[in-house]
């Protein structure tokens, strides 16, 4: 009569389960390759209508330009202000602003 060792049986079962879980995980698409809601939101936020809407909302004095003061609520654009101000007039026009929002 053969008696099995319970420790060996548990170790074998644990190993088999670990292998099965590993194989299942390897075959499922990773989170890195699946589109996320954040990626979709980012794309929508960078659409031309969304950029124009953000520009109009930020343009407090309605002069068609955004100053550093008007961009204080948009730190991601404000951080790039000097590089985006291609004509060096101290303000961003819609095209300069759009370039900053697309990057």
C-alpha positions in Angstrom: 0.0 0.0 0.0 1.3 3.4 -0.9 0.9 6.3 1.5 1.3 9.8 0.1 2.9 12.5 2.1 0.5 15.4 2.7 3.3 18.0 2.6 4.4 16.8 -0.8 0.7 16.8 -2.0 0.2 20.4 -0.9 3.5 21.5 -2.5 2.5 19.8 -5.8 -0.9 21.4 -5.7 0.5 24.8 -5.0 3.1 24.4 -7.8 0.4 23.3 -10.3 -1.9 26.3 -9.3 1.0 28.7 -9.6 1.8 27.5 -13.1 -1.9 27.6 -14.1 -2.3 31.2 -12.9 1.0 32.2 -14.6 -0.1 30.8 -17.9 -3.5 32.4 -17.7 -2.0 35.8 -16.9 0.6 35.4 -19.7 -2.2 34.7 -22.2 -4.5 37.6 -21.2 -3.9 41.1 -22.7 -2.0 43.2 -20.3 -3.3 46.4 -18.9 -0.6 48.3 -20.8 -2.0 47.3 -24.1 -5.6 48.0 -23.4 -6.9 51.5 -24.0 -7.9 53.3 -20.9 -10.5 55.9 -20.2 -7.7 58.4 -19.4 -6.3 57.9 -22.9 -9.6 58.4 -24.5 -10.2 61.5 -22.4 -6.7 62.8 -23.3 -7.5 62.4 -27.0 -10.9 64.2 -26.6 -9.3 67.0 -24.6 -6.8 67.6 -27.4 -9.4 67.8 -30.1 -9.5 71.1 -32.0 -13.0 72.1 -30.6 -11.9 71.3 -27.1 -8.7 73.3 -27.5 -10.7 76.3 -28.9 -13.2 76.0 -26.0 -10.4 76.0 -23.4 -8.8 79.0 -25.1 -12.0 81.0 -25.1 -12.7 80.1 -21.4 -9.1 81.1 -20.4 -9.2 84.4 -22.4 -10.6 86.5 -19.5 -10.4 89.9 -21.3 -11.5 88.5 -24.7 -8.6 90.0 -26.6 -7.8 86.8 -28.5 -4.6 86.2 -26.6 -3.6 84.4 -23.4 -1.2 86.0 -20.9 0.7 84.2 -18.2 -1.9 85.5 -15.7 -4.8 84.0 -17.8 -2.9 80.7 -18.0 -2.4 80.5 -14.2 -5.1 77.8 -14.0 -3.3 75.7 -16.7 0.1 74.9 -15.3 0.9 72.4 -18.0 0.7 75.2 -20.7 2.1 77.9 -18.4 5.3 75.8 -17.9 5.9 75.8 -21.7 4.8 79.5 -22.2 8.1 80.9 -23.3 8.7 78.1 -25.8 5.2 78.4 -27.2 5.2 82.2 -27.6 6.8 81.9 -31.1 6.3 85.6 -32.0 7.6 86.7 -28.5 4.7 89.1 -27.9 4.2 88.0 -24.3 0.9 86.2 -25.0 -0.2 83.0 -26.8 -2.6 83.3 -29.7 -4.9 80.3 -30.5 -2.3 78.6 -32.7 0.5 78.9 -30.1 -1.9 77.7 -27.4 -3.1 74.8 -29.6 0.6 73.7 -30.2 1.0 73.5 -26.4 -2.2 71.5 -25.9 -1.3 69.0 -28.6 2.1 68.2 -27.0 
